[in-house]
């Protein structure tokens, strides 16, 4: 179940496990109105059905807002790029797309700021001498993004890239905010 949907909360897992069971000895009518039996619990666990129920629902509406613009990244400075989001529905999924050309990504701290002012660190000086950062962030590899599920984030999203060292330069090429509503 978790492999199919790593974003499941404990209460959602519990609910799926209840719903995937088949009753044992249904004739004895030992199940209460909630489907629970003192003797059999919720019944026989259907593992295949549990995995099927764990698949996240496909959002009915998804949109990608993006900015493609070369924004210079200078030593010991913070560079920013903005994307305007006009959607006024609650978020079901948030995915951030980042494309940065840089000669040493171990110098970089990358954050996304939402219209509500909350910030999530996406990249924190990892990668050492690796060149370029082309990454997609979601609630699995950037758990802080999960906090925005169920909220409305209309307005300006900002990608901040801070270069924390000397000698290497680069640029922000693309910043995308993909929202499923």
C-alpha positions, -999 to +999 in steps of 0.1 A: +000+000+000+027+024+010+047+016-022+016+025-042+010+057-023+037+069+001+016+099+011-009+078+030-015+088+066-019+062+093-057+068+095-060+063+057-041+030+059-064+019+087-095+028+067-082+010+036-075-021+056-111-021+069-126-016+035-106-044+018-118-071+041-144-097+033-167-110+060-161-144+075-192-163+085-216-136+072-245-159+080-240-157+117-247-119+116-220-112+141-210-079+125-221-046+138-233-016+118-196-005+112-188-039+098-169-052+128-172-085+145-159-094+180-148-127+167-135-119+132-126-083+133-134-068+099-129-101+082-104-117+059-078-092+046-078-088+008-042-077+001-048-071-037-078-050-030-059-030-003-032-021-029-059-011-054-076+011-028-043+027-019-037+042-054-042+079-052-072+092-071-063+108-104-069+146-100-096+159-123-077+191-130-039+196-132-021+227-144+015+236-148+025+272-142+061+279-152+087+306-159+115+300-184+140+328-179+177+329-174+183+344-139+219+347-130+232+331-098+260+351-082+284+341-054+270+348-019+238+362-033+202+350-035+185+348-069+147+346-074+123+337-101+085+340-097+054+322-110+019+336-108-008+311-099-045+321-103-061+288-093-086+293-064-093+256-056-077+236-028-046+217-038-045+179-041-010+176-054+020+200-055+050+193-077+079+217-082+101+216-113+136+231-111+162+235-138+194+252-127+226+253-146+255+257-122+291+244-120+290+232-084+255+225-070+270+218-035+271+256-031+234+260-035+204+262-012+171+261-031+138+270-015+103+275-027+080+301-011+043+299-014+018+328-016+010+322+020+046+329+029+056+294+039+089+281+026+102+246+019+138+238+014+142+216-017+180+214-020+205+221+008+241+220-005+239+184-016+255+170-047+291+183-041+309+189-074+280+178-095+270+202-123+234+214-129+203+206-109+173+194-129+149+179-104+112+174-098+101+177-062+070+163-047+057+153-013+079+121-014+113+137-019+104+171-004+079+162+025+073+198+034+052+202+002+026+179+018+017+207+041+000+226+012-024+198+004-059+209+010-049+246+010-055+274-015-023+290-027-034+317-052-007+343-059+030+344-064+052+313-059+089+322-056+120+300-062+150+312-042+185+300-050+212+311-027+249+305-037+268+300-004+304+300-017+328+317-041+341+308-076+312+290-092+284+306-112+252+296-128+217+305-137+181+295-131+167+283-164+132+271-154+109+270-124+075+252-126+047+248-102+024+219-111-008+218-092-035+192-092-068+206-080 
